[in-house]
């Protein structure tokens, strides 16, 4: 998912989906054969007039406490909550899990 910001800096504070008990915002780093993943301590920065990409090998939303298994090909409504932009409803397509590939560093508000 790509979050595009046409205005001043903003922050993704949380996300909600009826299919999950809760959703955490995570960053992940691929280091050789190992993964380092952690929940962000602060909201995810969305740069002014810029974009932030959420993907399996970087920033992503980790859904916990699923009420039922997710089925590839189905649609999943979710609400994203931003500091300045407020709430935004999105409709995501569930995809089959993929492989983790090339190294990707995660940064929290501009710092490693």
C-alpha positions as CSV (number, residue, x, y, z in Angstrom):
1,X,0.0,0.0,0.0
2,X,1.3,3.4,-0.9
3,X,0.2,6.4,1.3
4,X,0.4,9.6,-0.7
5,X,0.4,12.9,1.1
6,X,-0.5,16.0,-0.9
7,X,-0.2,18.4,2.1
8,X,2.0,19.1,5.1
9,X,3.7,16.3,7.2
10,X,1.3,13.8,8.7
11,X,1.5,10.6,10.8
12,X,-0.3,7.3,10.6
13,X,-1.4,6.8,14.2
14,X,-3.4,3.5,13.9
15,X,-5.5,1.3,11.8
16,X,-8.7,-0.6,12.4
17,X,-10.2,-3.7,10.7
18,X,-13.2,-5.8,11.8
19,X,-11.2,-8.9,10.8
20,X,-8.6,-8.3,13.5
21,X,-8.5,-7.7,17.2
22,X,-5.9,-5.0,16.8
23,X,-3.3,-3.8,14.2
24,X,0.2,-2.7,15.0
25,X,2.5,-0.6,12.8
26,X,5.8,-2.4,12.3
27,X,9.1,-1.9,10.7
28,X,11.3,-4.8,9.4
29,X,14.9,-5.1,8.4
30,X,16.3,-8.0,6.4
31,X,19.8,-8.8,7.6
32,X,21.2,-11.7,5.6
33,X,19.0,-14.7,6.4
34,X,17.6,-13.0,9.5
35,X,14.7,-10.6,10.1
36,X,14.6,-7.9,12.7
37,X,11.0,-6.7,13.2
38,X,9.6,-4.3,15.8
39,X,6.5,-2.4,16.6
40,X,7.0,1.3,16.1
41,X,7.0,3.3,19.3
42,X,5.7,6.4,17.6
43,X,3.2,7.1,14.7
44,X,4.6,6.4,11.2
45,X,5.7,9.7,9.5
46,X,4.2,10.5,6.2
47,X,6.4,13.2,4.6
48,X,5.0,16.5,3.3
49,X,4.1,16.4,-0.4
50,X,5.5,12.8,-0.4
51,X,4.6,9.2,0.1
52,X,5.3,6.2,2.4
53,X,5.1,2.7,1.1
54,X,3.9,-0.2,3.3
55,X,5.1,-3.6,2.2
56,X,6.2,-7.0,3.5
57,X,9.9,-6.0,3.6
58,X,9.5,-2.6,5.2
59,X,6.9,-0.7,7.1
60,X,3.7,-2.7,7.4
61,X,0.5,-3.2,9.3
62,X,0.6,-6.4,11.5
63,X,-2.9,-7.7,12.1
64,X,-3.3,-9.6,15.4
65,X,-6.1,-11.6,16.8
66,X,-7.7,-12.5,13.5
67,X,-11.3,-13.5,13.9
68,X,-11.0,-15.9,10.9
69,X,-8.3,-16.9,8.4
70,X,-7.7,-14.5,5.6
71,X,-8.5,-15.8,2.1
72,X,-6.3,-14.8,-0.9
73,X,-8.3,-12.8,-3.5
74,X,-10.9,-11.4,-1.0
75,X,-11.3,-7.7,-0.2
76,X,-10.6,-6.4,3.3
77,X,-12.0,-3.0,4.4
78,X,-9.7,-1.1,6.8
79,X,-9.7,2.4,8.3
80,X,-6.5,4.3,8.7
81,X,-6.3,7.0,11.3
82,X,-3.9,10.0,10.6
83,X,-2.8,12.8,13.0
84,X,-3.9,15.6,10.6
85,X,-5.9,14.0,7.8
86,X,-8.3,12.1,10.1
87,X,-9.7,8.8,9.2
88,X,-9.5,7.2,5.7
89,X,-11.4,4.1,4.6
90,X,-9.5,1.8,2.3
91,X,-10.3,-1.5,0.6
92,X,-7.3,-3.9,0.5
93,X,-7.0,-7.1,-1.5
94,X,-5.8,-10.1,0.4
95,X,-2.8,-11.8,-1.3
96,X,-1.0,-15.0,-0.7
97,X,2.2,-14.7,1.5
98,X,5.3,-14.0,-0.6
99,X,9.0,-14.5,0.0
100,X,11.1,-11.9,1.9
101,X,13.8,-10.7,-0.5
102,X,16.3,-7.9,-0.7
103,X,17.5,-6.0,2.4
104,X,15.3,-3.1,3.4
105,X,16.1,-0.8,6.3
106,X,13.4,0.6,8.5
107,X,13.5,4.1,10.0
108,X,11.5,5.6,12.7
109,X,10.7,9.3,12.1
110,X,13.9,9.7,10.1
111,X,16.3,7.8,12.3
112,X,17.6,4.2,12.2
